[in-house]
């Protein structure tokens, strides 16, 4: 089961908490001079993103950083959902 809890979506950096299969992911994302970024500090992940709504590219970026396919896919989907509110 996946639950998304927005923490801060009014200004950058945006933050949300994602619960997935008993694990918690603290998502911190936003824009920087070279594009979008995502940090998941409690899993030691930091990646470049396409726009948060781009599930395919973002999933690939997370997988390239060593994240398992299921987690990368779910996080990319959560970012797409969150992108509607930023």
C-alpha positions in Angstrom: 0.0 0.0 0.0 1.2 3.5 -0.9 0.3 6.7 1.0 1.5 10.2 0.0 1.5 12.9 2.6 2.3 16.4 1.3 4.5 18.3 3.7 5.1 21.6 1.8 3.9 22.3 -1.7 3.6 26.1 -1.6 7.2 27.0 -2.3 10.4 25.3 -3.3 11.9 23.0 -2.3 8.7 21.0 -2.2 8.4 18.2 0.3 6.3 15.1 0.8 6.4 11.8 2.6 5.7 8.6 0.8 5.0 5.3 2.6 5.6 2.2 0.5 5.7 -1.4 1.6 6.6 -0.5 5.2 9.3 2.0 4.1 9.1 5.8 4.4 10.6 8.1 1.7 11.1 11.8 2.5 10.9 13.4 -1.0 12.5 16.9 -1.4 12.3 18.2 -4.9 12.4 21.4 -6.9 14.1 23.4 -9.6 17.7 24.5 -9.7 19.7 26.3 -12.5 20.1 23.1 -14.5 16.6 21.7 -14.1 14.7 19.7 -11.6 16.1 17.6 -8.7 14.9 15.0 -6.2 16.6 14.2 -2.9 15.5 11.3 -0.7 17.9 11.9 2.3 16.7 9.0 4.4 17.7 6.6 1.6 20.8 8.5 0.5 19.4 9.2 -3.0 19.9 12.4 -5.0 19.0 12.6 -8.7 18.2 14.9 -11.6 14.6 14.9 -12.7 12.8 15.8 -15.9 9.6 17.7 -14.9 8.0 15.9 -11.9 5.1 14.8 -14.2 7.5 12.8 -16.5 7.1 9.3 -15.0 9.3 7.5 -17.5 12.4 9.7 -17.3 12.2 10.1 -13.6 11.8 6.3 -13.1 14.9 5.7 -15.2 16.9 8.3 -13.2 16.0 6.7 -9.9 16.9 3.2 -11.2 20.2 4.5 -12.5 20.9 5.7 -8.9 20.4 2.2 -7.6 16.8 2.2 -6.6 14.8 -1.0 -7.1 12.3 -0.9 -10.1 9.2 -1.1 -7.9 10.2 1.8 -5.7 11.5 3.9 -8.6 8.2 3.4 -10.4 6.1 4.2 -7.4 8.1 7.4 -6.6 7.9 8.6 -10.2 4.1 8.1 -10.0 3.9 10.0 -6.7 5.9 12.9 -8.2 3.4 13.0 -11.1 0.5 13.2 -8.6 2.3 15.9 -6.6 3.1 17.9 -9.7 -0.6 18.8 -10.0 -0.3 20.9 -6.8 2.8 22.8 -7.5 
